[in-house]
Amino acid sequence: FVSYFVLSLKFEITVLPTVVATSTLGCFFTGLAGLTYGIMSASWDVEEEGSVVGWKEFRRNLNTAVDGVMTRRSKEKSEDLDAKIKRSAAKLRSKDK
């Protein structure tokens, strides 16, 4: 973003706003992907030393994260179903009285 500002002021070069926005977003998402990969490629096991690139750790940690999300979703669905059953049972009991 700053380089485009300098180009326009110092050298009077006009740059399309879409080019500035696209390149800025590209840098942002590249940094976000790098940060995510850095976190996910680290060895989460204290006892185990990670590799240099961390591809094996990345795959293992990604699977762990996905399994955690799926477990949480199934737990929430189970809790919702239990709540619906309890409400239905309470309605039936109130009708019987």
N, C-alpha and C positions, 0 to 999 in steps of 0.2 A: 504494500500500500504506500509506504513512504517513498519507495523508488519511483513510483508513478507520479507522485506529487512533485518530486524533484525534477523529473523529466518535463513535466508541464510548466513549472516555474522557471527553471534555469535554461532549458533548451527549447521551450515553447513547442513541445511535441504534444499533440492531442492524443489521448488514449481513451478508447471507448470505456464507459463505465462497466459494461458487461465483462470486458477483459479484466479490469481491476477486480471486480467481484469474483469472477471465476478463479483467478489466480490466488486471491486471498483465501477463498474457501478451499482451494486445492491444498494450500500450505497448512491450513487449519486441520483438515481431515487427514493429511499425511502425518502431522504431529500427533493427532489423536490415535491413529492406527499404530504409530510407533510406541506411544505410551502404553496402549493396550497390549501390544505384543511383548513389551518389556515386562509388564506385570504377569501376563499369562505364561511367559517362557521361563520365569524364575522357578526354581525348585521350591515347592511348598513344604517339602519334607526336610526337616532340620538335619536328619541323619544322612541324607543323600546329597552328594555334590552334583550340581547341574552341569550340562555340557556348555560349550562355547556359544553355539547358536541357539540352543534351547528348543529345537523343534520337537523332540520327544516330550519334554516337559510341557510345551505348549499344548500338544494334543491331549496329554493326560489331564492337564488343568482345565482345558476346555470341556472335556468329557465330564469332569467332576462338577464344573459349574452348570452344565446343561442338566446333569442328573439331579443336582440340587434344586434347580428351577422346576423340573418335572415333578419331583417329589413334593415340593411345596404346592404346586397346582393340584396334584391329586389329593393332597391333604385338605386343601381348601374346598374342593368339590365334595369330599367325604363329609366335611363339617357342614357344608350347605345342605347336603342330603339329610344328615342327622337332624338339623334344625327344622327342615320341612316335615320330617316324620314326627318330630315332637309336637310341632304346631298342629298337624293333622290329628294326632292322638288327643291333644288337648281339646280340639274342636269336637271330636267324637264324644269325649267324656262330658263336655258341657251340654251336648245335645241329649245325652242319656239322662241327665238330671232333670 
